[in-house]
């Protein structure tokens, strides 16, 4: 299957590291103009240091609606269209339910849900004018099945799936598809390292035990890589998925069946 994104303008939130960076690299390798929105100044600068006019990063806090409006408007004015939006930026703060405070609750909800909601709202204005577009939201296995010590993260990721379905119904008449990708336990990311450390502390087990538990639950008998996730994003964004919308695709090695 030869997938090309030549002449496509792709926005990826949280695209400077982890799953997002893998998604960014995959699209760029297939000819897309990739525009990353990220809050990490060092990683934004690292992308821009490549001096690739088709791969640019913008420093933006996606929880700030005015910043989102400004940057999306800037992108539209420069490139005159937005073909694909990948809502990837996410945050997971592992904690016992009784210990979650209001600040942490809103950090997770704002990054995962508010950011996805208002980035999409701003981009959709321009997709509607073109009567074309792809929106892909990165949810999670934790958006389908509840996970202990992830109550806030589950709340946000479940909501993203509901949002995906609602928008698929509302935007289909404009030839805009809206889908979600639901990864499982993804190795080699900052989030994996942070959440693993917190879980080992709560569960009183070693990191090796934690990893082995995850592997043993997976029918494919391994943790997944960022590339596993980004490859599925490429497919859903491609012409081969023209008639797929409102779906939440499990990319978890068989941890979920639907």
C-alpha angles and dihedrals in degrees: 000000000000109000117187130178099185112160092010121132110216126187117198121186115211086013098145099081145014117002090353093057091050089051090048093051093046093054094044091051088055096054104267127139100240121205116187124201111199140152096216106097095195093052092045090053091047091058093046090049088070086073091216110151090205094054115056135159129207126202106233140145104224091200088067106081094198092053089050092050092049096049096044090049089050091051093048092050092050101041099025093221144039115214104176135022120194112192098202106140111115146160131199122190109188114213144136109271093242091054099052110113128201095257094055091043092057094042090060097039094046096048098043104031110017092044092049093045099051098036086055093046092054096045094045091063089069097038090056090056090053092042088224139086151123124230118187120183121198105223122159147231080263087063091062105034124028117250126206115250091014100086095135094042090049090049091055097042094047087051091052090058090051090048090049092054094045093050093046088059094044100043102037092093088064093053090251116140122205121195140158132222117212113200125187124212106340117197128208096041133113090238092054092052094047096045093044091054092050094046093050089053093050096042095040093229134121123261089246090057091048092051092046090051090054093047093048091054092053118086090211088054100228143079114261125246129226086251090061089059098041092051090058090050090054091054095048090048093049133090088255089072098050092126098043118099138145091026129136106208117207110222097172108111093259099313087127130034123194 
